[in-house]
Amino acid sequence: MFGCGLYPSYQSINDSIRLEAEQAVRRLRDHPSVVIFAGNNEDYQVAESLGVMDYSDNSGDYMHTKFPA
């Protein structure tokens, strides 16, 4: 769903994504051979090249960083 792109991160979209993920896990949990949940590493090379990564921020509050993803 989020292949290789920088996507916005704000509360309403995060809530929508969370709901969709929970529904997908519920629907597919009895079929482990059908799905593998993985990812969230493709965009960091792009983010680093754009200078939006801040490795000094250890707050855990990604919503208020330059890379809220």
Secondary structure by P-SEA (a helix, b strand, c coil): ccccbbbbbcaaaaaaaaaaaaaaaaacccccccbbbbbcccaaaaaaaaccccccccccccccccccc
